């Protein structure tokens, strides 16, 4: 089968390698080399831009679990990252130049034809994988808008997510504002002294560095919490920390309240409502932990701020990640709504697996929901009023069955063991 892959990032490179190794005629189009982006520095494949870390490798971490899943699914890029690894404690960090060089060698060795060309849409012949990343060119944006409808999403900031079990329930309470509806929000109150201390920490916290192309066009609805704090002492109390309509179980009105909203049906992860931020991850942990109920909070996802285009995947994609409006076109990587390096590799791999199965006349492969890659896939396909990208975290997995494991590390390891067992069974069934 002829397959054209657009974009030589992590997702595109993974998809191209997988398909070429299985005998498909693969052309990989990459515009870098004739036209750069505001964030890339080279024309090499799989260039890591923001960081050289592919996150944790431990089997008691979601990122580590996802890496094990990718190995089971025969990823090409993950072994290359391990070859290019540099010392980084419990994380997989790579020498960026070496990693890209290894990926290029892998692509060429697999027989992938690399073409330096700016693509404006899908190929007319064969199958196309669009994996051009979140910095979509104007031409490709027009094509995607036509195929996916007008609902291309742009976002500047995302709020952090914490695990439910790490929130101090003695210092928080469930309640709906003015008592209307179900008590779906978990409220984290602060008195005046705690609020002022928190605001002062926000104002002096170190921010992440923004590229020039990211410094403008900040929507009011995505205003970073630290920017709001700078507008005045009470600005947050009239915004996301407003206490109106809420009372503590003792019947008192708090001075300020952070509301946590359930992130999933399992209710084991909570979103910090209105806490979009551009603080460095370490600063988010330090500053947000000043809120009494979050003193020992475990962050499943830190807040991020950057320009990013992604499709409304639940409305646009079929189960095999092809477009409903154009079944010969597949969407992979961050454009589809996954967030993170390893997650992008997984997205490209799953697209490639399904294209290969399609060529063989087999039905699409969907990993079990107990796996990280399966849970991420279902996130892409589940309609939501406020659909946003997602990265690997244990909060997206269904709860463990049986007696509750009290030790947190053992419980996370149990998630990994369950997921890998289910994935192996699913792969064996699919190959039968």
C-alpha positions as CSV (number, residue, x, y, z in Angstrom):
1,X,0.0,0.0,0.0
2,X,1.2,3.5,-0.8
3,X,1.2,5.7,2.4
4,X,2.2,9.3,2.6
5,X,3.1,10.6,6.1
6,X,3.0,14.4,6.5
7,X,5.3,15.6,9.3
8,X,8.6,14.0,10.5
9,X,8.0,14.6,14.2
10,X,7.7,11.8,16.7
11,X,4.3,10.5,15.5
12,X,5.1,10.8,11.8
13,X,8.5,9.1,12.2
14,X,7.0,6.3,14.2
15,X,4.2,5.7,11.8
16,X,6.6,5.8,8.8
17,X,9.0,3.3,10.3
18,X,6.3,0.8,11.3
19,X,4.7,0.8,7.9
20,X,7.9,0.7,5.9
21,X,9.2,-2.3,7.9
22,X,6.0,-4.1,7.0
23,X,6.4,-3.7,3.3
24,X,4.4,-0.6,2.6
25,X,5.6,2.1,0.1
26,X,6.1,5.1,2.5
27,X,6.8,8.7,1.6
28,X,7.6,11.0,4.5
29,X,7.0,14.7,3.7
30,X,8.7,17.3,5.9
31,X,8.7,21.0,5.2
32,X,11.6,21.7,7.5
33,X,14.6,22.1,5.3
34,X,12.8,24.5,3.0
35,X,10.6,26.2,5.5
36,X,11.1,26.2,9.3
37,X,8.7,26.7,12.2
38,X,9.0,29.2,15.0
39,X,10.1,26.5,17.5
40,X,12.2,24.1,15.6
41,X,16.0,24.5,15.1
42,X,16.9,21.7,12.7
43,X,15.5,19.8,9.7
44,X,16.1,16.5,11.4
45,X,13.3,14.0,12.1
46,X,11.9,13.6,15.6
47,X,13.4,16.8,16.9
48,X,12.6,17.4,20.5
49,X,11.8,21.0,21.0
50,X,10.7,21.9,24.6
51,X,12.6,19.3,26.5
52,X,14.9,16.3,26.0
53,X,13.0,14.3,28.6
54,X,10.6,11.5,27.7
55,X,9.6,11.4,31.4
56,X,9.7,8.6,33.9
57,X,10.5,5.0,33.2
58,X,9.4,3.4,36.5
59,X,6.6,0.7,36.3
60,X,4.8,2.7,39.0
61,X,4.5,5.7,36.7
62,X,2.0,6.3,33.9
63,X,4.7,7.3,31.5
64,X,6.7,4.2,32.4
65,X,3.6,2.1,31.8
66,X,3.1,3.6,28.4
67,X,6.7,2.9,27.4
68,X,6.2,-0.7,28.3
69,X,3.1,-0.8,26.2
70,X,4.9,0.7,23.2
71,X,7.6,-2.0,23.5
72,X,4.8,-4.7,23.4
73,X,3.4,-3.0,20.3
74,X,6.8,-3.0,18.6
75,X,7.6,0.7,18.6
76,X,10.7,1.8,16.6
77,X,11.4,5.1,18.3
78,X,11.4,4.0,21.9
79,X,14.4,1.7,21.6
80,X,16.3,4.5,19.7
81,X,15.5,6.9,22.6
82,X,17.0,4.4,25.0
83,X,20.1,4.2,22.8
84,X,20.5,8.0,22.9
85,X,19.8,8.2,26.7
86,X,21.7,10.5,29.0
87,X,21.8,10.2,32.8
88,X,18.5,11.6,34.2
89,X,17.7,9.6,37.3
90,X,14.4,7.9,36.9
91,X,13.5,9.5,33.6
92,X,14.4,8.8,30.0
93,X,16.2,11.8,28.7
94,X,18.1,11.8,25.4
95,X,20.8,13.5,23.5
96,X,18.6,15.4,21.1
97,X,21.0,15.4,18.1
98,X,21.9,11.7,18.6
99,X,18.3,10.7,18.9
100,X,17.4,12.5,15.7
101,X,20.3,11.0,13.9
102,X,19.3,7.5,15.0
103,X,15.7,8.1,13.8
104,X,17.0,9.3,10.5
105,X,19.1,6.2,10.1
106,X,16.1,4.0,11.1
107,X,13.9,5.7,8.5
108,X,16.4,5.4,5.7
109,X,17.2,1.8,6.7
110,X,13.5,0.9,6.5
111,X,13.2,2.3,3.0
112,X,11.2,5.4,3.8
113,X,11.5,8.1,1.1
114,X,12.0,11.5,2.7
115,X,10.7,14.5,0.7
116,X,11.3,18.1,1.7
117,X,8.0,19.7,0.8
118,X,5.3,21.7,2.5
119,X,2.1,19.7,2.3
120,X,-1.2,21.5,1.8
121,X,-3.5,18.5,2.3
122,X,-3.8,14.8,1.8
123,X,-2.5,12.8,-1.2
124,X,-5.0,11.9,-3.8
125,X,-3.6,8.3,-4.1
126,X,-3.2,5.9,-1.3
127,X,-3.5,6.6,2.4
128,X,-2.2,9.7,4.1
129,X,-1.2,10.2,7.8
130,X,-1.2,13.8,8.9
131,X,1.1,14.2,11.8
132,X,2.3,17.8,11.3
133,X,2.2,18.7,15.0
134,X,0.5,21.6,16.8
135,X,2.3,24.3,14.8
136,X,0.1,23.8,11.7
137,X,0.9,25.7,8.5
138,X,-1.7,28.0,7.1
139,X,-2.3,25.7,4.1
140,X,-2.8,22.7,6.2
141,X,-5.0,24.6,8.6
142,X,-7.3,25.4,5.7
143,X,-7.4,21.8,4.6
144,X,-8.2,20.5,8.1
145,X,-10.9,23.1,8.6
146,X,-12.5,21.8,5.4
147,X,-12.3,18.2,6.4
148,X,-12.9,18.5,10.1
149,X,-15.4,21.4,10.0
150,X,-14.9,24.8,11.6
151,X,-14.1,23.4,15.0
152,X,-10.4,23.6,15.0
153,X,-9.4,24.4,18.6
154,X,-6.8,26.9,19.7
155,X,-5.8,27.1,23.4
156,X,-3.3,29.1,25.3
157,X,-3.3,27.5,28.7
158,X,-4.4,24.4,30.6
159,X,-5.0,24.0,34.3
160,X,-3.3,21.3,36.4
161,X,-4.9,18.0,37.4
162,X,-4.3,16.4,40.8
163,X,-5.1,12.9,42.1
164,X,-8.3,12.8,44.2
165,X,-6.6,10.8,47.0
166,X,-3.9,13.4,47.5
167,X,-6.4,16.1,48.4
168,X,-6.8,16.6,52.1
169,X,-10.5,15.9,52.6
170,X,-10.4,17.4,56.1
171,X,-9.4,20.7,54.7
172,X,-11.9,20.6,51.8
173,X,-15.7,20.0,51.3
174,X,-18.1,19.1,48.6
175,X,-20.7,21.7,47.7
176,X,-22.4,23.4,44.8
177,X,-22.5,27.2,44.6
178,X,-25.7,28.5,46.3
179,X,-26.6,24.8,46.9
180,X,-27.9,24.5,43.4
181,X,-27.6,21.0,41.8
182,X,-25.4,18.2,42.9
183,X,-22.4,18.8,45.1
184,X,-20.0,18.0,42.2
185,X,-17.3,20.4,43.2
186,X,-14.6,19.8,45.8
187,X,-14.0,23.1,47.4
188,X,-10.6,24.1,48.9
189,X,-11.1,27.1,51.2
190,X,-8.5,29.7,52.3
191,X,-8.7,32.3,55.1
192,X,-7.3,35.8,54.4
193,X,-3.8,35.1,55.7
194,X,-3.5,32.0,53.6
195,X,-4.9,33.8,50.5
196,X,-2.5,36.7,50.8
197,X,0.5,34.3,51.3
198,X,-0.6,32.3,48.2
199,X,-1.0,35.5,46.1
200,X,2.4,36.8,47.1
201,X,4.0,33.4,46.1
202,X,2.2,33.6,42.7
203,X,3.5,37.1,42.0
204,X,7.1,36.1,42.7
205,X,7.1,32.6,41.2
206,X,9.3,31.8,38.2
207,X,7.5,31.5,34.9
208,X,8.2,29.3,32.0
209,X,10.0,31.0,29.1
210,X,7.7,31.8,26.2
211,X,8.8,31.9,22.6
212,X,8.1,35.2,20.7
213,X,5.3,33.6,18.8
214,X,3.5,32.7,22.0
215,X,3.5,36.0,23.8
216,X,0.4,37.6,22.2
217,X,-3.3,36.7,21.7
218,X,-4.0,35.6,25.3
219,X,-7.7,35.2,25.7
220,X,-9.4,36.5,28.8
221,X,-10.9,33.0,29.4
222,X,-7.4,31.5,29.4
223,X,-5.7,34.2,31.5
224,X,-2.9,32.6,33.6
225,X,-3.8,32.7,37.3
226,X,-0.5,34.5,38.0
227,X,-1.4,37.2,35.5
228,X,-4.8,37.6,37.2
229,X,-3.2,37.9,40.6
230,X,-1.1,40.8,39.3
231,X,-4.2,42.8,38.5
232,X,-5.0,43.4,42.2
233,X,-5.3,41.9,45.6
234,X,-8.9,40.8,45.1
235,X,-8.8,40.0,41.4
236,X,-8.8,36.2,42.0
237,X,-11.5,36.5,44.7
238,X,-13.8,38.0,41.9
239,X,-12.7,35.3,39.5
240,X,-11.9,31.6,40.0
241,X,-11.4,31.9,43.8
242,X,-14.7,33.7,44.4
243,X,-16.3,32.5,47.7
244,X,-19.8,33.7,46.9
245,X,-22.6,31.1,47.3
246,X,-20.4,28.7,49.3
247,X,-20.3,27.8,53.0
248,X,-18.1,25.4,54.9
249,X,-19.6,22.5,56.8
250,X,-19.5,24.8,59.8
251,X,-21.7,27.3,58.0
252,X,-19.0,29.9,57.5
253,X,-18.2,31.7,54.2
254,X,-14.5,31.3,53.3
255,X,-12.4,34.2,52.3
256,X,-11.4,32.5,49.0
257,X,-12.1,29.1,47.5
258,X,-10.4,27.0,44.8
259,X,-12.9,24.6,43.3
260,X,-11.8,21.2,42.0
261,X,-13.9,19.6,39.3
262,X,-13.9,15.9,38.5
263,X,-11.7,15.0,35.6
264,X,-13.2,11.6,34.8
265,X,-16.0,9.2,35.6
266,X,-13.9,7.3,38.1
267,X,-13.6,10.5,40.2
268,X,-9.9,9.8,40.9
269,X,-8.6,12.9,39.3
270,X,-9.6,16.6,39.8
271,X,-9.0,19.7,37.6
272,X,-8.0,23.0,39.3
273,X,-10.8,25.1,38.0
274,X,-9.6,28.4,36.5
275,X,-5.9,27.7,37.3
276,X,-4.4,28.0,33.9
277,X,-0.8,28.9,34.4
278,X,2.6,29.6,32.8
279,X,4.6,28.8,35.9
280,X,7.4,26.3,35.8
281,X,6.3,22.9,36.9
282,X,8.4,23.0,40.1
283,X,6.9,26.3,40.9
284,X,3.4,25.0,40.4
285,X,4.0,22.3,42.9
286,X,5.5,24.7,45.4
287,X,3.0,27.5,45.0
288,X,-0.3,25.6,44.6
289,X,0.7,23.4,47.6
290,X,0.3,26.5,49.7
291,X,-3.5,26.0,49.5
292,X,-4.2,24.0,52.6
293,X,-6.2,21.2,51.0
294,X,-3.4,20.7,48.4
295,X,-0.5,20.7,50.8
296,X,0.3,17.1,49.8
297,X,-1.3,17.1,46.3
298,X,0.0,14.8,43.6
299,X,0.0,16.4,40.2
300,X,-1.1,14.1,37.5
301,X,-0.7,16.9,34.9
302,X,0.9,20.3,35.3
303,X,-0.5,23.4,33.7
304,X,0.9,24.5,30.4
305,X,0.7,27.5,28.2
306,X,1.4,27.6,24.5
307,X,-0.1,28.0,21.1
308,X,-1.5,24.7,19.9
309,X,-3.9,23.6,17.2
310,X,-5.7,20.3,17.5
311,X,-8.9,18.9,15.9
312,X,-12.1,18.1,17.7
313,X,-11.2,14.4,17.6
314,X,-14.5,13.0,19.0
315,X,-16.4,14.7,16.2
316,X,-13.8,14.1,13.5
317,X,-12.2,10.7,14.0
318,X,-13.3,7.1,13.4
319,X,-12.1,4.4,15.8
320,X,-9.0,3.7,13.7
321,X,-8.1,7.4,13.8
322,X,-9.1,8.0,10.2
323,X,-11.3,11.1,9.4
324,X,-15.0,10.5,9.2
325,X,-15.1,12.9,6.2
326,X,-12.1,11.3,4.5
327,X,-11.5,7.6,5.5
328,X,-8.1,7.5,3.6
329,X,-6.7,10.3,5.9
330,X,-5.5,9.5,9.4
331,X,-4.6,12.0,12.1
332,X,-1.7,11.3,14.5
333,X,0.3,13.0,17.2
334,X,-0.6,16.2,19.0
335,X,-2.9,17.4,16.3
336,X,-5.2,14.6,17.3
337,X,-5.3,15.7,21.0
338,X,-2.6,13.7,22.8
339,X,-0.1,15.8,24.8
340,X,3.5,14.7,25.2
341,X,6.4,13.1,23.5
342,X,5.7,9.5,24.3
343,X,2.0,10.0,23.8
344,X,2.7,11.3,20.3
345,X,4.8,8.2,19.5
346,X,1.9,6.0,20.7
347,X,-0.5,7.9,18.5
348,X,1.6,7.4,15.4
349,X,2.1,3.8,16.2
350,X,-1.6,3.1,16.6
351,X,-2.4,4.8,13.4
352,X,0.2,2.7,11.6
353,X,-1.0,-0.5,13.1
354,X,-4.5,0.2,11.9
355,X,-3.4,1.1,8.4
356,X,-1.4,-2.1,8.2
357,X,-4.4,-4.1,9.4
358,X,-6.6,-2.3,6.9
359,X,-4.3,-3.3,4.1
360,X,-4.6,-6.9,5.3
361,X,-8.4,-6.7,5.4
362,X,-8.5,-6.9,9.2
363,X,-10.6,-4.8,11.6
364,X,-9.2,-1.9,13.6
365,X,-7.2,-2.6,16.7
366,X,-8.2,-0.7,19.9
367,X,-6.0,-1.3,22.9
368,X,-7.9,-2.3,26.1
369,X,-9.2,0.6,28.3
370,X,-6.9,-0.7,31.1
371,X,-3.9,0.4,29.1
372,X,-2.6,4.0,28.9
373,X,-2.6,3.9,25.1
374,X,-6.2,2.5,25.1
375,X,-7.4,5.0,27.6
376,X,-5.8,7.9,25.6
377,X,-7.5,6.5,22.5
378,X,-10.9,6.5,24.1
379,X,-10.3,10.1,25.3
380,X,-9.8,11.1,21.7
381,X,-13.1,9.4,20.8
382,X,-15.3,10.6,23.7
383,X,-17.4,13.6,23.1
384,X,-17.0,16.4,25.6
385,X,-18.3,20.0,25.9
386,X,-14.8,21.2,26.6
387,X,-12.6,18.7,24.8
388,X,-8.9,19.2,25.5
389,X,-5.6,17.3,24.9
390,X,-4.6,14.7,27.4
391,X,-1.3,13.0,28.4
392,X,-0.5,9.8,30.2
393,X,-1.8,9.6,33.8
394,X,-3.3,6.9,36.0
395,X,-6.4,9.1,36.4
396,X,-7.7,8.0,33.0
397,X,-7.6,4.3,33.8
398,X,-10.6,2.4,35.2
399,X,-10.2,1.5,39.0
400,X,-8.6,-1.7,40.0
401,X,-11.0,-4.5,41.0
402,X,-10.8,-6.3,44.3
403,X,-9.5,-5.1,47.7
404,X,-8.0,-1.6,47.7
405,X,-4.2,-1.5,47.7
406,X,-3.3,1.1,50.3
407,X,0.3,1.6,49.3
408,X,0.3,4.1,46.5
409,X,3.4,2.8,44.7
410,X,2.1,-0.8,44.9
411,X,-1.3,0.3,43.6
412,X,0.3,2.1,40.6
413,X,2.4,-1.0,39.9
414,X,-0.8,-3.0,39.9
415,X,-2.3,-0.8,37.3
416,X,0.8,-1.5,35.1
417,X,0.7,-5.3,35.6
418,X,-3.0,-5.4,34.8
419,X,-2.6,-3.2,31.7
420,X,0.3,-5.2,30.3
421,X,-1.5,-8.5,30.8
422,X,-4.6,-7.2,29.1
423,X,-2.6,-5.7,26.2
424,X,-0.7,-9.0,25.6
425,X,-4.0,-10.8,25.5
426,X,-5.5,-8.3,23.1
427,X,-2.4,-8.4,20.8
428,X,-2.5,-12.2,20.7
429,X,-6.2,-12.2,19.9
430,X,-5.7,-9.6,17.1
431,X,-2.8,-11.6,15.6
432,X,-4.7,-14.9,15.7
